[in-house]
Amino acid sequence: MKDSSVWSLPDPQSTTIRCRKDCRSLRRRDGLIKYASNNTSQNGEDGVIKRLFELLPLSKKRYCVDVGAWDGVHLSNTYSLLVENQTQSEEWSGVLIEADQQRFKELKNLHDGLGNISVCAEVSCDPCSPQSLLSILKRDAPDLPHNFDLVSIDVDGMDYWIMANILGLSAPDGSTDSYQPKVICVEFNPTMPTDLVYVQPRSDSIRHGSSLSAFVELATASGYILVETTLFNAFFVQFELYEQFLKDEVPDTSIEALQSPLSMGTQLYQLYDGTLKLWGCKRMLWHRMPIEEKKIQMIPQNQRQFPFSPSNGEDKNEEANTIREDAIDMSPYCKNCSDDSEDNINSKLHCAAELNSMLEKDGFALVRGTGISGNLCDNALRATKTFLHEADESVRRSCLTKDRARRGYSPMATENFASLLGEEGPNDLVKKFRVGPESESSSSSLHQPNAWPSSEVWGDEEAAFFISSIEEYFEQTRLAADYILTAICDGINANNSDHAQSINVLSNQSNNHTSILTLLGYQYGSRHKKGSKGYMRPLVAAHTDVGVITVLLYDSGKCATLQRVADACTADPTTEEWVNINLPAGPYYIDEPVFVVNVGDCLSELTGGSLRSTLHRVMPQPCKKDDNDAARSCLALFVGLEPSASLTLPHSGENMTYEEWRRGRIARATAVLRNSASK
C-alpha cells in the first residue's frame, strides 16, 4: 500500500542530506538513565550515581575516589556525595586527586574541613611510577578499603590505563596490589563508534582517549559489567552485585542498549566521484573549531569524476562546480531553522564559523542553501533583463520618481558611487530600479510606496510578470538575509564576546526593516570601445556598501564583472590588485543558486572592523555590441535595519538610531558630489 502523506519528492535543484525520520535506536531509556540529573555533574551522572547506591546494599560508611577532581565542584561526580551528602543514612568519605595547583587549592579548601583527603598529583599511567593511581592511594590513603564504593576517573586521555592500574591489570611485575571498587565511573571518547575497540598507547604525554568497547572488554576481564552510560561516562558494577541487585533494573547490558550509536561521532562517506562527505558531529569537540569537508578531500575538485562513467562528450563546467563546492552551505539556518537536533546545531556552528571566517578575511563570501528556489531566481533575473535591457525606454520612465535613489527607475549615468568614499569621478554606467518596504505609518524616507512600470505602457502580461517576480524575490531574499545575519551573529558571539552588545541589534529584526532590492543592468557602451576616452574604466567606481550586508545574484552576461580588492584591508581605490567574483551560470532551476554576500559599512562599524566592508567595483569586460549574451542583469538586496534601531558603535562609543547613522553616511557622500559640481 502506497503512503505519500509523510513524503515528498526531494528538491531537484540541490543535494538532499538529512537524518532518516524513522531511524530506530536500540538504546534503552528505562534503566538507570531515566534517573539522570545534574547537581554539579555534566550529563546526568549525579542522578545515576544516586540511584545506583539506592539499589546496592546499604552501608553506614562509604568511600569514593575522584581522579581528576578539578576544584571539587566544576562538573564534579562526587560533590553531591561528599559535600551535600544526599542520603542521611550513609556517610561518605573521599580521596580527591587534582594535578592543577590553582584548582587544587580550591579543592583542598573545600574538603579539608570535611575530613576528606586531597592530593595534588598528576596521575601517571606508568604502573612503575610513584604517581600511578595505585601508588598514590597506598601512600596517601592507606586506610582506604580494598573494595571501596566508587571511583570516578576523568583525566582526558589515559583513563583506560588508570582504570587498568587500579584493578591490578596494569601493575609492576610481581605486584598483587589492586582495588575492587563496587562502582566505576570512567570517561570514554564519545566520538568513537560503538563497534570500534580503540586503546590509546600507555603514555602520559598522549591524549587520545579510548573507546567504550575497549572499556567494556577491560571491565569484563576484571569481573565488571556495563550498567549505564551518559554522553562521556560509562558506569561499571561488580558482576556479583549486578546479579543480586541491578539485574531487574538493567536487564540488557549490551553496548547497543546502553549507548546511542555515534552520539558525538563523525562519520565519513564517499560519493561516486571521489568526494568525501561528513555526517554527524562536524566540530572538533575539544578544540571548538569546525571540521571542514574542503580540507579532508583526497582528490582535487577539478579531478573528481566517476572512473567508470560512460563518455558522453560533454564538457563539464569545472569552474561552476568548484564555485558551488566552495560556497558556504546556509541550509542549517535557511532551510532547517526550526531543527533543534544535535546534528543541526553542530551544522549551524560549522556554518557560522565558516561564514565569519570568510567575512573577516575578505569581506565577501559565496553562499548556497538559502532556501530561495532556482525557478524564482531565474524568473527574477529574466524579469530584470526584460525591464532594463529589452523594454522600451518609455516603460522604464513610466516609473521614474523624485526619490530615485530609493524607489523606481534610475537611468544610466545619474548616480556616482565614488562619492561614497569621498572620491570624485564620472557617474556610473548602470541602469537601476529599486523596490523596498512600504509603510504608511513610518516617517522614514526608506518607507514609501513602490513605483512599478505602467501596464498601459508595457502591457498587462509583461507588467504583471515583472511585479510578481520581483516582489516574491524581494521577500524571499530578505528572509534569507535575516537567517544569514543570524549566522553572522552566532559566529561573532562564539569568538568575540566584546561585540555581543553592539551586534545584538541585528538579531532583533522586525517587519519594519529598511532593506532595498536594487535591479542593475549593465550593457555594452563607450567603456568597452578601444580608443575611447573611457576605455576599460570602471562601470561602477570602487566603493563600499552603506547598509548591513548585501546579498547579490547576477547572470552570466559578458559585458561586466564584479571585483573586490585582493587585500581587504586596503582603502585605496587606485590599487591595481583586484579579484574577480564569479558565480555559476544559470539556469538555476537545474543547479542550486549561489549568492554573493558582502559586509556593509554599518555591520563593519558594529563589529569594530573585525568584519570588513571591502572595496569593490564593476569593471567592463571585452565583448561585442551585437553579442546576444553581452548584457548583464543583477539583483542586489541592500539589507537595512529598522529606522529606530539603537546602535552602539564600539570604536567611538556613540549611540544613535540606524536612521541617524545612515543619514550621516549619505550626507558625507552628498557633500562630495556638491563640491565636485561646484568646480
VMD Tcl script that draws the C-alpha trace (Angstrom):
set ca {
  {0.00 0.00 0.00}
  {1.40 3.37 -1.04}
  {1.57 6.15 1.55}
  {2.91 9.52 0.36}
  {1.33 11.55 3.17}
  {4.65 11.89 5.01}
  {6.95 12.06 1.99}
  {7.55 14.39 -0.91}
  {9.98 14.27 -3.81}
  {13.30 15.93 -2.86}
  {14.23 19.32 -4.31}
  {15.89 18.50 -7.66}
  {17.95 21.72 -7.54}
  {20.12 20.72 -4.60}
  {21.58 17.73 -2.80}
  {19.30 16.31 -0.09}
  {21.13 15.40 3.13}
  {19.18 14.72 6.33}
  {18.66 12.12 9.00}
  {16.05 9.44 8.34}
  {12.94 10.38 10.31}
  {12.07 6.85 11.46}
  {15.63 5.89 12.39}
  {15.36 3.39 15.26}
  {17.89 3.00 18.04}
  {18.27 0.02 20.34}
  {19.20 2.44 23.13}
  {17.00 1.75 26.18}
  {15.69 4.62 28.27}
  {14.03 2.61 31.03}
  {17.12 1.79 33.09}
  {19.36 3.96 35.23}
  {19.40 6.72 32.61}
  {15.85 7.72 33.49}
  {17.19 8.91 36.86}
  {19.85 11.10 35.25}
  {20.07 14.56 36.79}
  {22.72 17.17 37.47}
  {23.65 18.91 40.67}
  {27.25 19.57 39.68}
  {27.77 16.78 37.14}
  {27.75 17.41 33.41}
  {25.39 14.91 31.80}
  {23.21 13.35 34.49}
  {25.88 11.42 36.42}
  {24.67 12.71 39.81}
  {21.26 11.08 39.34}
  {22.68 7.81 38.03}
  {25.09 7.50 40.98}
  {22.35 8.27 43.49}
  {20.11 5.55 42.00}
  {22.95 3.01 41.94}
  {23.57 3.34 45.66}
  {19.86 3.22 46.42}
  {19.84 -0.23 44.80}
  {23.10 -1.53 46.24}
  {23.22 -2.77 49.86}
  {23.12 -0.05 52.50}
  {26.41 0.80 54.18}
  {26.89 3.18 57.11}
  {30.30 4.26 55.84}
  {31.05 4.70 52.14}
  {34.24 5.72 50.33}
  {34.91 7.22 46.92}
  {37.99 8.19 44.89}
  {37.80 11.09 42.40}
  {40.66 11.16 39.88}
  {40.68 14.48 38.06}
  {38.58 16.23 40.68}
  {39.13 19.81 39.39}
  {38.04 22.21 42.18}
  {35.62 19.71 43.68}
  {32.59 21.49 42.23}
  {33.00 22.07 38.49}
  {31.43 19.12 36.63}
  {32.02 17.00 39.73}
  {30.58 13.50 40.06}
  {31.34 13.35 43.80}
  {30.33 16.77 45.20}
  {26.79 15.58 45.96}
  {28.17 12.62 47.91}
  {30.97 14.30 49.82}
  {29.66 17.83 50.39}
  {25.89 17.76 50.24}
  {25.58 14.12 51.39}
  {22.36 13.21 49.58}
  {21.46 10.35 51.96}
  {21.22 10.85 55.73}
  {21.66 7.13 56.41}
  {25.10 6.93 54.78}
  {28.32 8.83 55.45}
  {30.74 9.36 52.57}
  {34.49 9.95 52.78}
  {36.70 10.55 49.80}
  {40.13 10.81 48.22}
  {40.28 13.59 45.63}
  {43.21 13.93 43.22}
  {43.88 17.01 41.06}
  {47.00 17.97 39.10}
  {46.42 21.71 38.57}
  {47.79 23.62 41.55}
  {45.31 26.52 41.47}
  {42.33 24.17 41.20}
  {43.86 22.00 43.94}
  {43.92 24.97 46.36}
  {40.17 25.40 45.88}
  {39.66 21.64 46.19}
  {41.63 21.49 49.44}
  {39.81 24.48 50.92}
  {36.50 22.75 50.20}
  {37.37 19.32 51.61}
  {39.85 19.84 54.44}
  {37.08 20.74 56.86}
  {35.06 17.68 55.81}
  {37.79 15.18 56.69}
  {38.42 14.15 53.08}
  {41.89 13.58 51.62}
  {43.01 15.95 48.86}
  {46.10 15.06 46.82}
  {47.87 17.36 44.36}
  {49.34 14.96 41.80}
  {49.39 14.32 38.09}
  {48.38 10.69 37.94}
  {50.64 8.62 35.71}
  {49.54 5.63 33.69}
  {53.01 4.10 34.09}
  {52.47 1.30 36.65}
  {56.06 1.68 37.91}
  {55.71 5.41 38.58}
  {55.31 6.68 42.16}
  {52.50 8.77 40.70}
  {50.47 5.78 39.48}
  {46.99 5.64 40.98}
  {47.83 2.52 42.98}
  {50.95 4.19 44.39}
  {49.10 7.39 45.31}
  {46.28 5.55 47.10}
  {48.63 3.23 49.01}
  {50.77 6.20 50.08}
  {48.23 8.97 50.72}
  {45.14 6.96 51.69}
  {46.42 3.84 53.48}
  {43.08 3.27 55.24}
  {41.06 3.16 52.03}
  {39.16 -0.19 51.94}
  {40.13 -2.69 49.26}
  {36.54 -2.80 47.98}
  {35.62 0.86 48.43}
  {32.36 2.05 46.86}
  {33.03 4.37 43.90}
  {35.90 5.52 41.71}
  {35.38 8.34 39.20}
  {38.14 8.64 36.58}
  {38.28 11.70 34.32}
  {41.81 12.61 33.17}
  {41.10 13.28 29.49}
  {43.10 10.60 27.75}
  {44.81 7.93 29.86}
  {41.60 6.86 31.65}
  {41.80 3.30 30.26}
  {45.28 2.66 31.66}
  {44.47 4.27 35.02}
  {41.41 2.02 35.34}
  {43.59 -0.98 34.44}
  {46.10 0.12 37.08}
  {43.66 0.38 39.96}
  {42.19 -3.03 39.07}
  {45.68 -4.58 39.17}
  {45.80 -5.44 35.46}
  {48.47 -2.84 34.77}
  {50.82 -3.15 37.76}
  {54.59 -3.65 38.23}
  {55.78 -7.19 37.62}
  {55.16 -9.36 40.64}
  {52.84 -6.89 42.31}
  {49.50 -8.12 43.59}
  {48.23 -4.70 44.64}
  {44.78 -3.77 43.42}
  {41.43 -2.39 44.46}
  {37.98 -3.67 43.62}
  {35.63 -0.66 43.83}
  {31.96 -1.60 43.70}
  {31.17 1.02 41.04}
  {33.45 2.53 38.38}
  {32.59 5.74 36.53}
  {35.12 6.37 33.75}
  {35.32 8.73 30.78}
  {35.42 7.26 27.27}
  {35.82 9.04 23.94}
  {32.25 9.54 22.62}
  {33.37 10.29 19.07}
  {34.48 6.68 18.55}
  {31.96 4.22 17.04}
  {30.48 1.63 19.39}
  {31.91 -1.24 17.31}
  {35.44 0.17 17.48}
  {37.94 -1.13 20.02}
  {40.48 1.67 20.38}
  {43.01 1.81 23.20}
  {45.48 4.67 23.20}
  {49.16 3.93 23.94}
  {50.10 3.81 27.63}
  {51.79 7.19 27.73}
  {51.30 10.23 29.95}
  {52.04 12.54 27.00}
  {49.33 11.16 24.69}
  {45.75 12.37 24.98}
  {43.56 10.28 22.70}
  {41.04 8.62 24.96}
  {39.73 5.12 24.39}
  {36.51 3.70 23.02}
  {33.57 2.41 25.03}
  {34.04 -1.08 23.59}
  {37.63 -1.11 24.83}
  {36.48 -0.23 28.36}
  {33.82 -2.96 28.23}
  {36.46 -5.55 27.34}
  {38.70 -4.32 30.19}
  {35.81 -4.34 32.67}
  {34.64 -7.81 31.65}
  {38.13 -9.21 32.12}
  {38.12 -7.76 35.65}
  {34.71 -9.08 36.72}
  {32.67 -5.95 35.99}
  {29.66 -5.34 33.78}
  {28.41 -2.23 31.98}
  {25.17 -0.90 33.54}
  {24.81 2.61 32.04}
  {26.40 5.39 30.00}
  {26.00 9.15 29.80}
  {27.40 11.28 27.00}
  {31.03 10.94 28.14}
  {30.99 8.43 31.03}
  {30.48 4.69 31.41}
  {29.33 3.00 34.64}
  {30.54 -0.48 35.58}
  {29.48 -2.55 38.59}
  {30.97 -5.75 40.02}
  {29.26 -8.67 38.31}
  {28.10 -10.29 41.58}
  {26.44 -7.06 42.74}
  {24.75 -6.69 39.37}
  {23.30 -10.20 39.53}
  {21.93 -9.64 43.04}
  {20.72 -6.05 42.99}
  {20.66 -4.49 39.48}
  {19.53 -7.15 37.03}
  {15.86 -6.19 37.22}
  {16.69 -2.51 36.76}
  {19.13 -3.13 33.87}
  {18.12 -6.37 32.14}
  {20.10 -5.67 28.94}
  {23.74 -4.67 29.49}
  {24.83 -4.65 25.86}
  {26.50 -1.56 24.45}
  {23.68 -1.26 21.91}
  {21.11 -0.99 24.70}
  {23.09 1.41 26.85}
  {24.73 3.79 24.35}
  {23.33 5.78 21.44}
  {25.31 4.82 18.33}
  {27.87 7.50 17.43}
  {26.21 10.07 19.70}
  {29.07 12.52 19.24}
  {30.81 10.75 16.39}
  {31.78 11.89 12.94}
  {31.13 9.56 10.03}
  {32.76 9.81 6.63}
  {31.21 8.53 3.43}
  {32.27 8.59 -0.22}
  {30.46 9.77 -3.34}
  {30.98 8.05 -6.67}
  {33.11 10.92 -7.98}
  {35.57 10.67 -5.09}
  {34.13 13.42 -2.90}
  {34.40 12.74 0.82}
  {31.42 13.83 2.95}
  {30.91 14.10 6.69}
  {27.89 13.06 8.74}
  {27.23 13.53 12.42}
  {29.31 15.86 14.55}
  {31.20 18.30 12.33}
  {33.20 20.05 15.02}
  {36.43 19.34 16.86}
  {34.80 18.89 20.26}
  {37.72 19.83 22.46}
  {39.28 22.41 20.13}
  {35.96 24.13 19.34}
  {36.58 24.50 15.64}
  {34.72 23.15 12.60}
  {35.78 20.10 10.61}
  {35.78 21.42 7.05}
  {34.93 18.98 4.27}
  {37.02 21.01 1.84}
  {40.16 20.28 3.88}
  {39.76 16.49 4.06}
  {39.41 15.86 0.32}
  {41.90 13.41 -1.20}
  {41.16 14.32 -4.84}
  {41.11 17.94 -6.11}
  {37.66 19.17 -7.14}
  {38.57 19.51 -10.82}
  {39.78 15.88 -10.91}
  {36.77 14.27 -9.26}
  {34.72 12.04 -11.51}
  {33.31 8.53 -11.50}
  {36.07 6.42 -13.09}
  {33.64 4.05 -14.84}
  {31.12 6.58 -16.18}
  {30.36 6.34 -19.90}
  {31.90 9.06 -22.05}
  {29.20 11.41 -23.35}
  {31.46 14.05 -24.87}
  {30.03 16.78 -22.64}
  {32.42 19.44 -21.33}
  {31.52 19.88 -17.70}
  {31.75 23.34 -16.23}
  {34.53 22.66 -13.76}
  {34.71 26.27 -12.59}
  {30.99 26.29 -11.77}
  {31.30 23.03 -9.86}
  {34.23 24.41 -7.89}
  {32.31 27.58 -7.03}
  {29.35 25.56 -5.78}
  {31.62 23.26 -3.80}
  {33.36 26.19 -2.12}
  {30.16 28.14 -1.38}
  {29.09 28.03 2.26}
  {26.01 25.87 2.83}
  {23.44 28.00 4.70}
  {20.78 25.29 4.86}
  {21.21 24.67 8.63}
  {19.92 28.22 9.11}
  {17.82 28.90 5.99}
  {16.16 25.52 5.43}
  {16.33 23.85 8.86}
  {15.94 26.88 11.12}
  {13.48 25.14 13.47}
  {15.52 21.93 13.71}
  {17.00 21.79 17.22}
  {18.61 18.39 16.80}
  {22.21 17.95 17.87}
  {23.25 17.36 14.25}
  {21.74 20.62 13.03}
  {23.11 22.59 15.98}
  {26.58 21.31 15.10}
  {25.94 22.15 11.43}
  {24.96 25.69 12.43}
  {28.15 26.09 14.45}
  {30.21 24.96 11.46}
  {28.24 27.21 9.06}
  {28.55 30.30 11.29}
  {32.28 29.76 11.84}
  {32.96 29.27 8.12}
  {30.88 32.31 7.11}
  {32.52 34.63 9.64}
  {35.97 33.37 8.73}
  {35.40 34.40 5.09}
  {33.88 37.75 6.00}
  {36.73 38.53 8.39}
  {39.29 37.67 5.72}
  {37.74 39.08 2.54}
  {34.54 40.93 3.46}
  {32.89 38.70 0.84}
  {31.55 35.14 0.87}
  {29.65 32.87 -1.51}
  {26.64 31.08 -0.05}
  {24.16 28.45 -1.15}
  {21.35 26.54 0.53}
  {19.41 29.74 1.17}
  {16.00 28.20 0.54}
  {15.40 30.55 -2.42}
  {14.20 28.40 -5.30}
  {16.08 28.27 -8.58}
  {12.88 28.94 -10.53}
  {12.33 32.15 -8.58}
  {15.92 33.28 -9.28}
  {15.51 32.54 -12.98}
  {12.22 34.45 -13.12}
  {13.61 37.45 -11.24}
  {16.70 37.65 -13.47}
  {14.56 37.26 -16.60}
  {12.20 40.00 -15.38}
  {15.22 42.25 -14.69}
  {16.68 41.65 -18.15}
  {13.34 42.25 -19.85}
  {12.77 45.53 -17.98}
  {16.28 47.02 -18.04}
  {17.55 45.75 -21.42}
  {14.68 44.76 -23.70}
  {11.72 47.01 -22.89}
  {11.37 50.42 -24.48}
  {12.79 53.35 -22.50}
  {9.25 54.66 -22.11}
  {8.43 51.61 -19.95}
  {11.29 52.38 -17.59}
  {10.48 56.09 -17.45}
  {6.89 55.27 -16.51}
  {8.21 54.53 -13.02}
  {10.53 57.50 -12.52}
  {10.20 59.10 -9.09}
  {11.57 62.23 -7.41}
  {13.44 59.99 -4.94}
  {15.02 57.64 -7.46}
  {17.82 56.72 -5.03}
  {15.21 54.77 -3.05}
  {12.36 53.86 -5.41}
  {11.65 53.31 -9.07}
  {13.85 53.74 -12.11}
  {17.24 55.46 -12.14}
  {18.65 55.98 -15.67}
  {22.22 55.32 -16.67}
  {24.93 57.82 -15.63}
  {22.78 59.54 -12.99}
  {24.44 58.13 -9.85}
  {28.00 58.18 -8.54}
  {29.33 55.51 -6.19}
  {32.81 57.05 -5.98}
  {31.31 59.70 -3.71}
  {30.70 57.05 -1.04}
  {34.47 57.01 -0.48}
  {34.84 60.79 -0.69}
  {36.28 60.42 -4.21}
  {35.39 62.36 -7.34}
  {34.81 60.58 -10.63}
  {32.46 60.08 -13.56}
  {28.94 58.83 -12.99}
  {28.29 55.10 -13.05}
  {27.22 53.41 -16.28}
  {24.39 51.24 -14.98}
  {20.60 51.36 -15.06}
  {18.82 50.74 -11.77}
  {15.38 50.00 -10.43}
  {14.57 49.89 -6.71}
  {11.82 48.45 -4.56}
  {11.56 48.43 -0.78}
  {9.23 48.05 2.19}
  {6.04 50.07 2.19}
  {4.71 51.57 5.42}
  {2.02 54.21 5.75}
  {2.81 54.83 9.45}
  {6.58 55.37 9.10}
  {8.19 58.77 8.57}
  {11.43 57.25 7.24}
  {12.37 58.07 3.66}
  {13.16 54.38 3.25}
  {9.48 53.54 3.79}
  {7.46 54.80 0.84}
  {5.26 53.40 -1.91}
  {6.93 51.44 -4.68}
  {6.76 52.73 -8.24}
  {6.05 49.97 -10.75}
  {6.15 50.20 -14.57}
  {2.82 51.14 -16.13}
  {0.84 48.26 -17.56}
  {-0.68 50.71 -20.01}
  {2.74 51.45 -21.46}
  {4.24 47.96 -21.17}
  {1.24 45.67 -21.37}
  {-0.69 43.80 -18.68}
  {1.08 40.45 -19.02}
  {4.63 41.85 -19.03}
  {3.97 44.22 -16.11}
  {2.24 41.52 -14.03}
  {5.11 39.05 -14.52}
  {7.68 41.68 -13.61}
  {5.87 42.83 -10.46}
  {5.09 39.33 -9.15}
  {8.62 38.01 -9.80}
  {10.38 40.96 -8.18}
  {8.02 41.14 -5.19}
  {8.43 37.44 -4.41}
  {12.20 37.55 -4.89}
  {12.42 40.59 -2.58}
  {10.51 38.85 0.21}
  {12.34 35.51 -0.10}
  {15.78 37.11 -0.26}
  {15.05 39.38 2.69}
  {14.05 36.32 4.74}
  {17.24 34.52 3.72}
  {19.23 37.64 4.65}
  {17.76 37.54 8.17}
  {18.99 33.95 8.56}
  {22.41 34.92 7.20}
  {22.59 37.72 9.77}
  {21.67 35.25 12.50}
  {24.56 33.04 11.41}
  {26.91 36.03 11.42}
  {25.79 36.97 14.94}
  {26.25 33.37 16.15}
  {29.76 33.32 14.71}
  {30.70 36.63 16.32}
  {29.26 35.64 19.71}
  {31.21 32.37 19.60}
  {34.53 34.09 19.00}
  {34.28 37.72 20.12}
  {32.07 38.40 23.11}
  {33.31 42.02 23.15}
  {30.92 42.81 20.32}
  {27.93 40.87 21.67}
  {26.16 44.03 22.83}
  {26.74 46.06 19.68}
  {25.54 43.31 17.32}
  {22.52 42.42 19.46}
  {20.51 44.87 17.36}
  {20.98 42.58 14.33}
  {19.09 39.70 15.94}
  {16.04 41.83 16.76}
  {14.77 42.36 13.23}
  {11.13 43.16 12.54}
  {8.93 43.71 9.51}
  {9.78 47.41 9.85}
  {13.12 46.86 8.08}
  {14.58 49.28 5.52}
  {16.12 46.78 3.09}
  {16.07 47.79 -0.57}
  {16.24 45.50 -3.58}
  {18.09 47.12 -6.49}
  {17.92 45.75 -10.02}
  {21.01 46.63 -12.05}
  {21.55 46.46 -15.80}
  {24.96 46.70 -17.50}
  {25.37 46.85 -21.27}
  {27.92 47.39 -24.00}
  {28.98 51.05 -24.17}
  {31.79 53.54 -24.57}
  {33.96 51.94 -21.91}
  {34.09 48.75 -23.97}
  {35.35 50.53 -27.13}
  {39.07 50.54 -27.75}
  {40.36 54.03 -28.37}
  {37.56 55.76 -26.46}
  {38.46 58.15 -23.64}
  {36.88 55.97 -21.01}
  {38.04 52.59 -22.34}
  {38.11 49.97 -19.58}
  {37.34 52.47 -16.84}
  {35.00 51.11 -14.14}
  {31.29 50.89 -14.93}
  {30.72 51.39 -11.19}
  {33.55 53.06 -9.28}
  {35.23 51.45 -6.29}
  {33.02 51.80 -3.23}
  {31.72 50.12 -0.11}
  {28.07 49.42 0.61}
  {26.23 51.61 3.10}
  {23.95 49.10 4.84}
  {24.40 45.97 6.94}
  {25.03 43.27 4.35}
  {24.38 42.93 0.62}
  {23.02 39.73 -0.96}
  {23.78 39.67 -4.68}
  {22.79 37.46 -7.60}
  {23.66 38.02 -11.26}
  {23.53 36.24 -14.58}
  {26.40 35.37 -16.93}
  {26.27 38.50 -19.12}
  {29.70 39.08 -20.66}
  {29.98 42.87 -20.53}
  {30.73 43.30 -16.82}
  {32.35 41.62 -13.86}
  {32.27 42.30 -10.13}
  {35.67 42.73 -8.45}
  {36.87 43.17 -4.88}
  {40.27 44.35 -3.73}
  {42.72 41.50 -3.23}
  {43.74 42.90 0.16}
  {40.56 43.51 2.13}
  {42.45 45.87 4.46}
  {43.16 48.43 1.77}
  {41.08 51.60 1.47}
  {42.86 52.80 -1.68}
  {40.53 52.65 -4.72}
  {43.51 53.14 -7.05}
  {45.09 49.83 -6.08}
  {45.94 47.58 -9.02}
  {45.24 44.29 -7.26}
  {41.64 43.14 -7.73}
  {39.92 39.74 -7.65}
  {37.00 38.74 -9.86}
  {33.92 37.39 -8.07}
  {32.26 34.82 -10.30}
  {29.01 32.94 -9.91}
  {27.92 29.76 -11.73}
  {25.86 30.44 -14.82}
  {22.16 29.63 -14.69}
  {19.58 28.48 -15.35}
  {19.12 27.88 -11.62}
  {16.18 25.50 -11.92}
  {18.84 22.93 -12.84}
  {21.51 23.80 -10.27}
  {21.22 25.35 -6.84}
  {21.75 29.14 -6.97}
  {24.84 30.64 -5.37}
  {24.78 34.18 -3.95}
  {27.41 36.74 -3.06}
  {27.23 38.15 0.48}
  {29.36 41.15 1.41}
  {29.71 43.24 4.55}
  {28.28 46.76 4.60}
  {29.64 49.80 6.43}
  {27.09 49.53 9.24}
  {27.97 45.92 10.12}
  {31.67 46.70 9.87}
  {31.32 49.56 12.35}
  {29.17 47.47 14.72}
  {31.90 44.79 14.81}
  {34.71 47.28 15.32}
  {36.06 46.44 11.85}
  {36.52 42.73 12.53}
  {34.15 42.07 9.61}
  {35.44 44.08 6.69}
  {33.44 46.42 4.47}
  {35.63 45.73 1.46}
  {36.15 47.95 -1.58}
  {34.54 46.57 -4.72}
  {33.72 47.79 -8.20}
  {32.19 46.70 -11.52}
  {34.55 46.56 -14.50}
  {33.80 46.26 -18.23}
  {34.80 43.03 -19.94}
  {35.70 42.63 -23.61}
  {32.63 41.82 -25.69}
  {30.94 42.76 -28.93}
  {28.00 45.12 -29.25}
  {25.91 42.53 -31.09}
  {26.62 39.66 -28.66}
  {23.27 38.25 -27.54}
  {24.69 37.46 -24.10}
  {26.60 40.72 -23.55}
  {24.11 42.45 -21.23}
  {24.39 41.62 -17.53}
  {21.46 41.68 -15.08}
  {21.93 41.79 -11.32}
  {19.75 41.68 -8.21}
  {21.25 43.29 -5.11}
  {19.48 43.28 -1.75}
  {20.93 46.01 0.46}
  {19.91 44.98 3.97}
  {18.91 47.79 6.32}
  {17.68 47.85 9.90}
  {14.55 49.30 11.43}
  {14.89 53.15 11.37}
  {14.59 53.43 15.16}
  {17.01 50.55 15.88}
  {19.51 51.69 18.51}
  {23.18 51.39 17.52}
  {26.25 51.49 19.75}
  {29.48 51.95 17.79}
  {32.35 50.12 19.58}
  {35.20 52.40 18.47}
  {33.61 55.74 19.39}
  {31.04 54.61 21.96}
  {28.44 56.73 20.18}
  {24.76 55.85 20.48}
  {22.36 56.68 17.66}
  {19.48 55.23 15.67}
  {20.05 53.43 12.40}
  {18.24 56.26 10.59}
  {20.65 58.80 12.09}
  {23.68 56.68 11.24}
  {22.53 56.21 7.62}
  {21.75 59.90 7.10}
  {25.19 60.84 8.34}
  {26.81 58.30 6.00}
  {24.86 59.53 2.94}
  {25.41 63.19 3.88}
  {29.17 62.73 3.60}
  {28.81 61.32 0.10}
  {26.37 64.06 -0.95}
  {28.83 66.75 0.17}
  {31.45 65.27 -2.17}
  {29.04 65.43 -5.11}
  {28.10 69.04 -4.36}
  {31.75 70.02 -4.08}
  {32.51 68.34 -7.39}
  {29.58 70.06 -9.13}
  {30.70 73.49 -7.94}
  {34.12 73.19 -9.55}
}
mol new
graphics top color blue
foreach p $ca { graphics top sphere $p radius 0.5 }
foreach p [lrange $ca 0 end-1] q [lrange $ca 1 end] { graphics top cylinder $p $q radius 0.2 }
display resetview
